């Protein structure tokens, strides 16, 4: 489980790092922000655009969303930054162009790594193909933003239900090159909907303490 105990401490993370090479050339290395190439920025743009659909793979349990809670130092804000660990996409500092990479910080250990990496790759490649602009990098501490600025930044999903609905509405990018297919996605979503219904239709132990006497 991603969040197996009740506490105010940080939960278990499953950060995923990605880089693309063309032969011996690191595609993500360049002269743009934080030493990235334009294609790296487009790659980030694709991930940010499809992040809510990606949550169905990178955060595939109902328990996943007990970590992704705004205000608890979780990487829920869909932004990117080189130094700001509060962003959902981070650009780690490197000393060699060969080490240039993109780090997705919202995934967790309950994710299937094969499905997660494949889905993230397809989102990133869609960003490169369509030159999706990720916007400006986050330079402020996102945890300390005033409410009006915070409200303008989109977030990852807040529940597995929301993630599955997002995937249902945004999955065409996954079908390119037959990496995923419709039958596979429908089967996966059917399985995950069963988990959602099982949790939603079962009283939580905390509810007994809150409401049993009412």
trRosetta pair geometry for C-beta under 8 A, 3 or more apart (Angstrom, degrees):
i j d omega theta_ij theta_ji phi_ij phi_ji
1 4 4.2 122 75 -77 122 84
1 61 7.4 -134 -131 119 66 159
1 63 5.0 -66 -155 144 95 163
1 110 7.1 10 -132 -73 30 120
2 11 5.9 49 153 159 80 126
2 12 5.3 -141 -154 61 55 101
2 14 7.9 -77 -115 -16 105 114
2 59 7.9 5 -56 -142 166 81
2 61 6.6 169 -3 61 113 125
2 63 5.3 158 38 121 93 100
2 64 5.1 78 14 -105 157 52
2 66 7.1 154 90 57 104 94
2 67 5.3 -84 142 -21 121 132
2 108 4.3 13 -115 166 130 145
2 109 6.3 162 -97 44 77 83
2 110 5.3 -74 -45 -16 101 113
3 11 4.6 -41 -92 -128 88 135
3 12 7.2 -154 -68 20 48 87
3 63 5.6 -163 42 175 87 94
3 64 8.0 144 0 -114 101 16
3 66 4.0 -123 55 92 155 120
3 67 5.3 -170 -54 -53 118 85
4 63 8.0 30 -74 -173 51 143
8 72 8.0 -133 -156 -143 70 110
10 13 7.7 -20 159 -35 112 103
10 73 6.8 -66 -97 94 98 123
11 66 7.2 136 -87 105 159 86
11 67 4.1 -117 65 -107 149 106
11 74 7.7 10 33 -98 111 109
11 108 7.8 -17 122 -127 114 126
12 67 7.5 -91 51 -89 56 145
12 108 6.4 90 100 -160 84 98
12 109 5.5 -44 136 8 123 123
13 67 7.9 164 -86 -175 59 148
13 105 7.2 -35 -157 -166 124 73
13 107 8.0 78 180 87 68 62
13 108 6.5 -100 -148 -115 30 67
13 109 7.7 85 105 -31 23 90
14 58 7.7 -177 89 -172 120 81
14 107 4.5 -86 93 121 101 88
14 108 4.3 114 11 -162 117 17
14 109 4.3 177 -76 -56 119 51
14 110 7.7 -130 -27 20 153 50
14 111 6.0 167 116 26 157 112
15 103 5.6 3 -179 -175 115 105
15 104 6.8 166 -156 82 62 52
15 105 5.2 -14 -110 -114 98 57
15 107 6.7 135 -108 58 19 95
16 58 7.5 -107 0 -129 136 115
16 103 7.2 157 81 -154 40 56
16 104 4.8 -6 59 54 93 103
16 107 5.1 36 -12 32 111 148
16 113 7.9 161 -107 -137 120 84
16 116 6.4 -161 -69 136 158 123
16 117 6.6 -159 -165 -87 139 77
16 120 6.5 -175 105 -17 144 170
17 92 7.4 -16 -120 -3 122 134
17 101 4.8 33 -178 149 101 141
17 102 7.1 155 -154 78 56 40
17 103 5.0 -23 -97 -98 76 78
17 104 7.9 -163 -76 20 29 68
18 43 7.8 -149 108 159 127 136
18 101 6.1 153 72 -166 35 92
18 102 5.1 -25 63 62 92 91
18 103 7.8 169 17 -84 71 32
18 104 7.2 36 -4 -10 114 101
18 117 7.5 158 -94 -142 108 85
18 120 6.4 -150 -60 128 150 128
18 121 7.1 -173 -142 -84 138 76
18 124 6.9 -159 128 -40 154 164
19 26 6.3 -34 178 -149 121 99
19 27 7.6 152 176 48 72 84
19 28 5.4 -103 -139 10 80 136
19 99 8.0 -125 -72 -175 158 26
19 100 6.3 123 -121 92 120 63
19 101 4.2 -74 -58 -102 102 84
19 102 7.2 150 -77 13 57 72
20 26 7.8 115 81 -163 48 55
20 27 4.2 -32 94 45 96 132
20 28 6.2 115 39 -37 79 93
20 39 7.8 -90 66 130 133 124
20 43 7.3 -169 0 -95 131 152
20 124 7.8 -175 -39 127 131 137
21 24 7.2 -15 -177 -130 118 11
21 25 6.4 146 -162 74 72 45
21 26 5.7 -43 -103 -101 80 47
21 27 6.2 -163 -102 -10 20 90
22 25 4.7 -21 66 65 88 105
22 27 5.4 94 -16 -69 96 101
26 29 4.4 61 95 -3 113 114
26 97 5.5 175 51 143 137 87
26 98 5.4 -177 -43 -119 138 42
26 100 5.5 120 150 45 139 108
27 37 6.5 -107 158 43 54 150
27 39 5.6 -64 164 92 101 140
27 40 7.2 154 122 -61 77 84
28 36 6.0 -50 175 -140 79 78
28 37 5.8 -161 -167 22 25 102
28 39 7.1 -112 -97 89 47 93
28 40 3.9 87 -144 -89 77 121
28 43 7.2 -60 -103 28 98 150
28 100 4.5 -165 99 121 105 113
28 101 6.5 101 78 -95 162 29
28 102 6.7 -145 -134 -27 147 94
29 35 6.5 -29 -145 157 69 92
29 36 7.4 -98 -122 -129 22 32
29 37 6.1 41 80 -35 25 103
29 40 7.8 93 -32 -39 20 140
29 97 3.7 64 -141 -166 155 99
29 98 7.5 -24 -47 -60 145 26
29 100 4.3 161 -76 11 80 154
30 35 6.9 139 62 169 47 45
30 36 5.6 0 48 133 99 33
30 37 2.8 124 -28 -88 134 62
30 38 6.5 -115 144 -7 173 58
30 39 7.7 135 -34 31 143 80
30 40 6.6 -164 15 12 117 118
31 35 7.5 -19 -105 -133 27 43
31 37 7.7 44 18 -103 52 56
32 35 7.8 20 64 121 53 5
32 36 4.9 -51 73 80 100 78
32 37 6.2 98 14 -151 112 11
32 38 5.9 127 -41 -68 144 55
32 40 7.3 -174 57 59 126 106
32 41 5.8 -71 118 -33 157 130
33 36 5.7 -8 72 36 67 110
33 41 6.9 91 37 -87 108 120
33 82 7.2 -150 156 -40 91 118
33 91 7.7 162 123 0 92 167
33 137 5.3 169 -178 -29 153 137
34 82 3.8 180 -103 -83 134 129
34 91 4.4 89 128 109 156 152
34 137 7.3 129 -18 -103 116 162
35 91 7.8 161 53 164 86 131
35 94 7.3 -130 87 55 151 98
35 97 7.3 -141 172 -108 119 75
35 100 6.2 -134 120 -108 109 121
36 40 3.9 -125 -169 84 105 138
36 41 5.7 120 122 -49 132 82
36 91 6.5 -88 -53 -128 120 143
36 100 6.9 155 -101 -171 61 126
37 40 4.7 107 52 -1 72 100
37 41 7.3 -136 97 0 45 84
38 41 5.7 -55 -154 37 37 111
38 42 6.4 37 149 -18 68 104
39 42 5.4 -50 -145 38 36 113
39 43 6.2 46 150 -27 65 101
39 128 5.1 28 -154 -123 87 110
40 43 5.3 -48 -150 30 33 118
40 44 6.6 35 150 -17 63 100
40 100 7.2 -69 -97 151 153 121
40 102 6.5 173 -165 -54 96 117
41 44 5.6 -49 -151 35 35 112
41 45 6.4 43 147 -24 64 103
41 133 7.6 -2 142 -139 109 50
41 134 5.6 -131 -177 16 77 117
42 45 5.2 -49 -150 32 36 119
42 46 6.6 41 151 -22 65 98
42 127 4.5 159 154 141 68 90
42 128 4.6 109 108 -96 125 47
42 130 7.8 169 -168 71 113 55
42 131 5.3 -69 -117 -131 129 42
42 132 5.7 110 -157 47 72 64
42 133 7.6 -33 -102 -78 66 34
42 134 7.6 -156 -100 -26 20 95
43 46 5.9 -51 -156 30 32 112
43 47 6.9 28 149 -15 63 103
43 102 6.4 -156 109 -17 122 160
43 124 3.8 19 -159 -163 86 100
43 125 7.5 14 -117 -60 84 34
43 127 5.1 142 -113 79 19 129
43 128 5.6 12 -71 -51 73 97
44 47 5.7 -56 -152 36 36 110
44 48 6.2 33 153 -16 69 107
44 80 5.1 5 -173 -64 140 161
44 89 5.5 127 -145 156 105 159
44 102 6.0 -159 -79 -134 91 141
44 124 7.5 22 -51 -121 27 91
44 127 6.9 -173 54 161 30 165
44 134 4.4 -5 104 -75 103 154
45 48 5.8 -56 -145 39 30 109
45 49 6.2 32 156 -22 65 108
45 127 4.3 147 76 -150 83 120
45 131 7.9 19 70 160 154 32
45 132 3.4 -179 128 108 122 90
45 133 5.5 136 -111 86 144 9
45 134 3.8 -125 -77 -59 74 74
45 135 7.8 133 -107 1 92 65
46 49 5.7 -54 -146 34 29 112
46 50 6.3 -4 167 9 65 112
46 123 4.6 156 141 153 97 65
46 124 4.8 151 72 -114 129 23
46 125 6.9 -169 151 46 175 28
46 126 4.6 140 -141 73 125 80
46 127 2.2 -117 -31 -35 100 103
46 128 6.9 -46 -27 -9 138 59
46 130 7.5 120 -89 48 100 101
46 132 5.2 128 -65 44 61 140
46 173 7.6 164 -165 -162 108 154
47 50 6.5 -75 -141 53 25 88
47 51 6.1 57 155 -74 64 84
47 54 7.0 3 -154 -27 72 162
47 89 6.4 119 95 -87 134 135
47 102 7.7 170 -1 145 154 141
47 104 6.5 -130 -170 -95 146 116
47 120 6.2 18 -111 -152 110 80
47 123 4.9 96 -93 118 52 125
47 124 5.6 7 -48 -73 94 78
47 127 6.7 -43 -9 -32 60 145
48 51 5.6 -15 -145 -31 29 118
48 78 5.0 120 -148 175 89 106
48 79 7.7 61 -119 -86 130 21
48 80 7.1 -93 -62 -33 127 106
48 88 7.8 130 -105 77 82 121
48 89 6.8 -77 -66 -13 96 140
48 132 7.9 -171 57 134 94 125
48 134 5.5 111 15 -134 143 90
48 135 7.9 -103 111 20 165 105
48 154 8.0 115 180 69 93 123
49 123 7.2 -179 65 -168 86 101
49 126 7.7 -113 71 104 130 117
49 127 6.8 161 18 -87 122 96
49 132 5.5 -73 -26 -173 140 152
50 53 5.0 -53 -175 47 82 113
50 54 5.5 90 123 -31 88 101
50 123 4.1 -139 59 -127 136 117
50 126 6.9 71 -27 62 139 142
50 170 6.0 -172 -132 146 81 127
50 173 6.0 -87 -90 48 149 151
51 54 5.3 -57 -145 37 33 116
51 55 6.7 50 154 -37 64 92
51 78 5.3 -166 30 -114 162 122
51 88 7.0 54 -140 125 147 153
51 106 7.2 73 -164 38 111 157
51 123 7.8 105 -65 -169 46 158
51 154 8.0 141 55 117 132 119
51 156 5.7 -98 147 -105 117 78
52 55 5.7 -33 -158 7 35 119
52 156 6.6 166 -93 -153 62 50
52 157 5.1 108 -143 -54 80 95
52 162 7.1 -78 -164 142 108 96
52 163 6.6 -154 177 -117 65 58
52 166 3.8 -124 132 -153 103 159
52 170 7.1 79 77 45 96 143
53 56 6.3 -37 -178 10 47 112
53 119 7.9 -147 120 -174 90 122
53 123 7.8 166 75 -89 108 122
53 163 7.5 122 -132 -167 22 67
53 166 4.7 -139 -74 132 57 96
53 167 4.5 118 -149 -94 79 57
53 169 7.6 -133 -84 68 109 70
53 170 4.2 -121 -57 88 138 106
53 171 6.3 -174 -161 -75 138 65
53 174 7.9 -137 144 -32 131 122
54 57 5.9 -65 -169 44 54 101
54 58 5.3 22 148 -1 89 118
54 116 7.9 75 -175 -145 93 68
54 119 5.4 151 -127 135 81 120
54 120 6.3 72 -142 -82 133 67
54 123 5.9 -35 -69 -40 124 154
55 58 5.8 -66 -119 55 33 93
55 59 4.7 -28 -164 42 77 109
55 64 8.0 159 -175 120 90 142
55 106 7.2 -58 -100 136 86 132
55 156 5.6 133 -82 -174 129 101
55 157 4.4 -172 87 19 169 119
55 162 7.7 -1 89 98 146 88
55 163 3.8 -116 101 -119 107 118
55 166 6.8 53 43 61 109 142
55 167 8.0 -129 62 -48 72 100
56 59 7.7 -19 -61 62 10 68
56 60 6.4 49 167 -104 43 78
56 160 7.5 94 -117 -156 64 71
56 163 4.3 164 -69 149 68 104
56 164 5.5 110 -111 -84 118 51
56 166 6.9 -164 -34 70 109 95
56 167 4.1 -18 -7 -44 156 140
56 188 7.8 98 148 131 116 118
56 189 7.3 -18 -169 -97 142 83
56 192 6.8 114 -162 114 95 176
57 60 6.0 -1 -143 -66 21 110
57 111 6.2 66 149 -146 61 108
57 112 7.1 -75 -165 50 84 89
57 115 4.7 -141 -150 132 117 105
57 116 5.0 171 139 -91 104 59
57 119 4.5 131 45 12 161 159
58 104 7.1 -86 -134 136 153 135
58 106 6.2 71 125 103 136 91
58 107 3.7 -94 -168 -101 104 86
58 108 7.2 103 155 17 71 62
58 111 5.0 -14 -146 -99 35 148
58 116 4.9 98 -92 -132 70 108
58 119 7.3 -132 -40 78 89 130
58 120 7.2 75 -69 -59 123 107
59 64 3.7 151 -173 157 87 148
59 65 6.7 94 158 -62 129 71
59 68 6.5 1 -137 -23 159 141
59 106 6.6 -61 -43 149 123 94
59 107 6.6 -147 -54 -128 73 44
59 108 5.6 66 -109 17 76 106
59 110 7.4 60 -148 64 41 108
59 111 6.8 -36 -62 -67 28 107
59 156 7.4 87 7 162 151 135
59 157 7.3 -171 73 60 134 108
59 160 7.4 -142 120 -91 87 77
59 163 6.5 -153 78 -87 98 159
60 64 6.7 107 39 -32 30 147
60 110 5.9 -142 57 118 83 102
60 111 5.7 122 2 -104 106 62
60 112 7.1 11 7 0 157 84
60 160 7.2 66 -170 -125 32 113
60 163 7.9 -140 -105 115 45 152
60 192 6.4 -100 -167 -110 88 125
61 64 4.7 128 60 -25 75 94
61 108 8.0 -87 34 83 103 128
61 110 4.4 -51 -5 145 124 161
61 160 6.7 -89 135 -76 16 136
61 195 7.1 -94 -137 159 60 149
62 65 6.7 -56 -175 25 43 105
62 159 7.4 2 -138 -162 73 79
62 160 4.9 -82 -89 2 59 134
62 195 6.2 -159 -24 144 105 103
62 196 6.5 146 -77 -104 112 56
62 199 4.6 13 -42 -8 178 171
63 66 5.6 -39 -167 13 56 116
63 110 7.0 127 71 -46 105 158
64 67 6.3 -62 -179 31 46 107
64 68 6.7 16 141 -1 78 113
64 108 5.2 178 -132 38 94 143
64 110 5.9 -119 -73 46 102 133
64 160 6.9 102 43 -69 111 96
65 68 5.1 -57 -135 50 54 103
65 69 7.6 97 164 -60 64 75
65 157 7.2 -72 -102 112 120 86
65 158 6.0 89 -161 171 127 40
65 159 5.1 11 -92 -103 178 40
65 160 6.5 -131 -19 -32 126 70
66 69 7.0 -12 -172 -36 32 115
67 74 5.6 147 153 -120 69 133
67 108 6.2 130 45 -88 155 141
68 74 5.2 -179 -122 150 38 144
68 75 7.9 -54 -119 67 83 56
68 76 5.2 122 -169 -93 83 102
68 106 6.7 44 -104 -152 121 96
68 156 5.7 -78 -165 84 139 125
68 157 7.5 52 114 79 151 58
68 158 6.9 -153 109 -119 107 45
69 72 4.7 33 83 20 101 128
69 74 5.7 100 45 14 54 144
69 76 7.3 -124 72 -51 10 146
70 74 7.3 -97 -83 57 25 104
70 76 5.3 -104 -80 70 69 153
70 77 7.9 84 -116 -56 94 83
70 155 6.5 -54 -72 -120 114 152
73 86 7.1 -92 -145 -109 60 90
73 143 6.3 4 -97 -102 68 136
75 85 7.6 -90 -84 159 108 62
75 86 6.6 173 -106 -173 68 34
75 87 6.6 16 -146 109 100 25
75 88 4.4 130 157 -102 100 57
75 105 3.8 51 31 107 176 117
75 106 5.2 -127 95 -72 105 69
75 156 7.9 57 112 -10 69 133
76 88 6.8 -36 150 -73 4 112
76 106 7.2 97 -99 -110 39 111
76 155 4.7 8 152 -155 96 105
76 156 5.1 -115 -150 29 65 97
77 86 6.7 26 35 143 123 88
77 87 6.4 -75 85 -124 100 49
77 88 5.9 -161 77 -24 47 97
77 138 7.7 82 117 -79 128 158
77 142 5.1 -141 43 177 159 148
77 150 7.9 -93 -101 -150 130 76
77 153 4.9 14 -156 135 108 133
77 154 7.7 122 -157 82 58 42
77 155 5.9 -49 -99 -102 44 74
78 88 5.5 -28 -104 30 42 140
78 89 7.9 37 -159 -6 53 102
78 153 6.7 176 51 170 68 85
78 154 4.6 -21 39 87 127 91
78 155 6.2 -171 -13 -107 91 17
78 156 6.5 138 -62 -53 94 64
79 84 7.8 -24 109 95 117 136
79 87 4.5 -96 91 -132 87 101
79 88 6.5 111 41 22 52 83
79 89 7.1 -143 105 38 33 88
79 135 7.9 -72 -128 82 76 122
79 137 7.6 104 172 -161 92 43
79 138 4.2 64 150 -40 134 128
79 142 6.5 169 49 -87 143 142
79 153 5.8 -36 -45 -151 117 126
80 87 5.5 123 -122 161 17 141
80 88 7.6 -60 -78 67 58 67
80 89 3.8 -33 -101 85 90 111
80 90 7.1 -174 -154 -78 67 23
80 91 6.8 63 171 -28 102 96
80 134 5.9 1 16 158 133 142
80 137 5.7 -71 93 -124 81 78
80 138 6.7 159 70 9 30 93
81 84 3.4 -1 108 41 158 105
81 86 7.8 22 36 58 144 69
81 87 4.1 148 14 -6 103 149
81 89 7.6 128 17 87 55 67
81 90 6.2 -26 71 -117 70 65
81 91 7.0 -133 114 19 28 90
81 137 5.3 121 -102 179 58 96
81 138 4.2 -65 -64 64 118 90
81 139 7.0 170 -127 -76 112 34
82 90 7.3 98 -134 -169 19 68
82 91 4.3 -41 -104 68 67 109
82 93 7.0 80 175 -71 97 74
82 137 6.9 14 -11 -175 84 148
83 93 7.9 39 -88 -52 75 107
84 87 4.8 76 100 -13 104 106
84 90 7.3 -151 76 -111 56 92
84 138 5.2 -89 58 102 158 108
84 139 7.3 -165 -38 -130 133 15
84 140 7.6 47 -103 83 145 30
84 141 6.6 -173 -131 -108 106 45
84 142 6.3 96 171 -10 130 99
85 90 6.2 9 -113 -94 52 142
85 105 7.4 147 -168 -117 67 161
86 138 7.7 -105 79 124 93 149
86 141 6.3 86 9 -168 144 61
86 142 3.9 -164 113 49 129 106
86 143 5.0 -138 -109 -33 150 88
87 90 5.8 139 75 -74 102 71
87 105 7.3 111 99 26 56 137
87 138 5.0 172 -81 42 124 139
87 142 6.2 130 -67 -16 63 144
88 104 7.1 0 155 -156 80 64
88 105 5.4 -151 -159 56 42 95
88 106 4.9 4 -152 -40 106 109
88 156 6.4 142 -111 -43 149 113
89 102 6.4 -16 -167 -174 104 100
89 103 6.9 146 -161 78 52 56
89 104 6.1 -23 -105 -103 74 56
89 105 6.9 -159 -80 8 23 92
89 134 8.0 -83 68 -158 154 143
90 102 8.0 144 75 -166 43 53
90 103 4.5 -24 65 67 89 113
90 105 5.8 62 -4 -41 107 123
91 101 7.9 162 -146 84 59 48
91 102 6.5 -34 -99 -112 69 60
91 103 7.2 -179 -85 19 20 90
92 99 8.0 -80 95 144 113 102
92 101 6.3 5 37 66 110 95
92 103 5.7 78 -32 -23 100 130
94 97 7.6 126 111 -89 126 16
94 99 3.8 -176 -150 93 133 111
94 100 5.6 -139 45 -76 152 50
94 101 7.4 108 -51 14 140 81
95 99 7.1 36 46 37 57 139
96 99 4.8 86 68 2 89 103
97 100 5.6 -18 -165 -19 50 117
102 124 7.7 155 63 -112 153 137
104 107 5.8 61 113 -8 110 105
104 120 6.1 -112 -21 -128 158 140
106 156 5.2 148 -142 -73 151 157
107 111 5.2 -51 -165 1 104 155
107 116 5.8 75 -127 -160 139 142
108 111 6.1 127 67 -15 55 99
111 115 7.2 -135 179 73 87 98
111 116 4.4 54 158 -59 131 137
112 115 4.2 54 84 20 112 110
112 116 6.3 167 80 -16 55 89
113 116 5.6 -58 -137 42 31 112
113 117 5.9 26 168 -15 69 109
114 117 6.4 -55 -141 39 22 103
114 118 6.2 20 158 -16 59 114
115 118 5.8 -61 -145 41 27 111
115 119 6.0 24 160 -18 66 111
115 188 7.8 144 -137 -127 148 148
116 119 6.0 -59 -145 38 25 106
116 120 6.2 22 159 -15 64 110
117 120 5.8 -56 -143 41 29 110
117 121 6.0 32 157 -22 65 109
118 121 5.8 -56 -148 36 27 112
118 122 6.4 25 155 -18 63 107
118 179 5.9 179 -176 168 111 119
118 180 7.3 129 135 -52 125 96
119 122 5.8 -54 -147 36 31 110
119 123 6.5 31 154 -18 64 105
119 174 6.3 -17 -123 -108 78 113
119 180 7.7 39 -89 -45 79 137
120 123 5.7 -55 -149 37 32 111
120 124 6.2 30 154 -17 66 108
121 124 5.7 -57 -147 39 30 110
121 125 6.1 27 157 -17 66 108
122 125 5.8 -53 -140 39 30 109
122 126 6.3 36 155 -23 62 104
122 173 5.6 137 146 138 101 90
122 174 5.2 87 121 -109 159 53
122 176 6.6 155 -151 49 105 103
122 179 5.8 -163 -80 72 126 153
122 180 7.4 -47 -51 0 168 109
123 126 5.7 -53 -152 33 30 114
123 127 6.7 35 148 -22 61 103
123 173 6.1 77 -98 124 53 144
124 127 5.4 -52 -156 30 36 116
124 128 6.7 33 149 -16 67 100
125 128 5.5 -48 -148 35 39 111
125 129 6.1 41 152 -21 68 105
125 176 7.6 -144 101 85 123 141
126 129 5.6 -51 -142 38 31 113
126 130 6.1 -1 167 10 66 113
126 132 7.2 30 119 -14 77 134
126 173 4.1 -25 -72 -144 153 125
126 176 7.2 157 -81 7 94 148
127 130 6.6 -74 -138 54 21 86
127 131 7.7 59 167 -115 55 7
127 132 4.1 -85 -138 41 74 116
127 134 7.8 25 -157 -60 136 93
128 131 7.3 17 -170 -74 27 47
134 137 8.0 40 109 -76 115 62
136 139 8.0 -48 149 -14 106 100
138 142 5.8 -7 -178 -61 147 109
140 144 7.3 -118 161 71 100 92
140 145 6.2 99 114 -84 131 91
140 149 7.9 -2 71 144 154 152
141 144 4.5 37 93 24 111 108
141 145 7.5 -161 93 -42 59 70
142 145 5.7 -19 -153 -19 44 117
142 150 7.6 112 -173 -112 75 85
142 153 7.2 -78 -144 67 116 175
145 149 4.4 -117 -179 89 114 115
145 150 4.4 146 96 -63 118 85
145 153 7.7 79 71 0 171 133
146 149 5.2 83 60 15 77 103
146 150 6.9 -149 93 -9 34 95
147 150 5.5 -60 -140 39 30 114
147 151 6.2 35 162 -27 67 105
148 151 5.9 -50 -149 28 28 113
148 152 7.3 28 153 -22 57 104
149 152 5.9 -59 -161 27 37 112
149 153 7.4 28 149 -19 65 104
150 153 6.2 -62 -161 28 39 107
155 158 7.4 43 113 -56 126 89
157 160 7.7 98 125 -89 136 20
157 162 4.1 173 -156 99 108 113
157 163 4.2 -167 55 -66 171 79
157 166 6.2 -127 -77 -5 125 143
158 162 5.7 58 47 18 68 153
159 162 4.7 100 57 5 80 99
159 163 7.0 -141 99 -4 46 87
160 163 5.3 -53 -147 37 38 115
160 164 6.2 38 155 -20 69 103
160 192 6.5 -140 173 174 120 109
160 195 7.0 -50 128 99 160 111
160 196 5.4 -150 97 -87 114 102
161 164 6.1 -57 -149 36 28 107
161 165 6.5 26 154 -15 63 107
161 196 5.2 118 -76 -149 81 139
161 200 7.7 62 -62 -62 130 135
162 165 5.7 -56 -148 39 32 111
162 166 6.2 35 152 -22 65 107
163 166 5.6 -55 -149 35 31 113
163 167 6.4 31 153 -19 65 104
164 167 5.6 -49 -145 35 34 111
164 168 6.4 38 153 -22 63 103
164 189 5.6 123 -153 -144 104 95
164 192 5.7 -177 -89 106 125 125
164 193 6.2 140 -175 -74 164 80
164 196 6.9 -91 4 -38 148 149
165 168 5.6 -52 -149 33 32 114
165 169 6.5 17 156 -6 64 110
166 169 6.0 -68 -150 46 30 101
166 170 5.8 -28 169 32 70 112
167 170 6.6 -82 -125 64 23 72
167 171 5.6 53 178 -70 67 109
167 185 7.2 -161 157 -166 114 111
167 189 6.5 -166 95 -91 129 116
168 171 7.0 -22 -125 -17 14 122
168 189 6.6 94 -72 -134 93 157
170 173 7.4 2 168 13 80 105
171 174 5.0 -45 -172 30 72 119
171 175 6.8 74 136 -28 81 98
171 180 7.5 -92 -180 100 102 141
171 185 5.7 93 -172 -153 151 160
172 175 5.8 -56 -157 27 42 114
172 176 7.8 60 150 -39 64 86
173 176 6.3 -30 -167 -4 42 114
174 179 6.6 -112 -178 80 61 104
174 180 4.1 -10 153 40 104 136
174 185 6.8 113 100 -80 142 132
175 178 7.3 3 -176 -92 59 35
175 179 7.6 -174 -144 46 13 75
175 180 5.9 -76 -85 78 48 85
175 181 6.7 79 -128 -114 85 39
175 182 7.0 18 -104 -54 124 74
176 179 6.8 10 77 11 60 106
178 181 6.2 8 -151 -71 73 97
180 184 5.5 -135 -164 80 77 130
180 185 5.7 68 162 -54 122 102
181 184 4.9 93 57 9 74 106
181 185 7.1 -149 93 -4 36 90
182 185 5.8 -60 -147 40 31 108
182 186 6.1 28 158 -18 68 109
183 186 5.9 -56 -144 39 28 109
183 187 6.2 29 157 -19 64 108
184 187 5.9 -58 -149 37 27 110
184 188 6.3 26 155 -19 64 108
185 188 5.7 -54 -146 37 31 112
185 189 6.2 27 157 -16 66 108
186 189 5.9 -56 -144 40 30 108
186 190 6.2 35 155 -24 64 105
187 190 5.7 -51 -146 32 29 113
187 191 6.6 30 155 -19 62 105
188 191 5.9 -58 -156 34 30 112
188 192 6.4 20 153 -11 66 110
189 192 5.7 -59 -143 43 34 107
189 193 6.1 40 156 -25 68 104
190 193 5.8 -52 -145 32 28 112
190 194 6.9 35 152 -23 60 100
191 194 5.9 -53 -163 25 32 114
191 195 7.2 28 145 -15 62 102
192 195 5.5 -48 -156 32 43 114
192 196 6.6 47 147 -21 68 101
193 196 5.4 -49 -148 34 39 115
193 197 6.3 37 155 -17 69 104
194 197 5.9 -55 -146 38 30 108
194 198 6.3 34 154 -24 63 107
195 198 5.7 -53 -147 33 30 114
195 199 6.6 21 158 -11 64 106
196 199 6.2 -66 -154 40 28 103
196 200 5.9 18 157 -14 67 116
197 200 5.7 -59 -136 43 30 108
197 201 5.7 13 169 -7 68 117
198 201 6.6 -66 -139 44 18 99
198 202 6.4 7 162 -15 57 121
199 202 6.1 -71 -144 38 26 106
203 207 5.2 -118 -171 68 90 136
203 208 6.9 86 147 -52 124 85
204 207 4.7 104 62 -9 79 103
205 208 5.9 -44 -164 19 45 113
205 209 7.5 36 147 -10 67 100
206 209 5.8 -56 -162 37 44 110
206 210 6.2 33 147 -14 74 112
207 210 5.5 -61 -142 45 36 108
207 211 5.4 -26 179 30 75 114
207 212 7.8 113 129 -50 64 77
208 211 7.2 -79 -119 56 15 72
208 212 4.6 30 -167 -54 62 121
209 212 7.0 12 -66 0 13 110
211 214 4.9 -51 -163 20 69 123
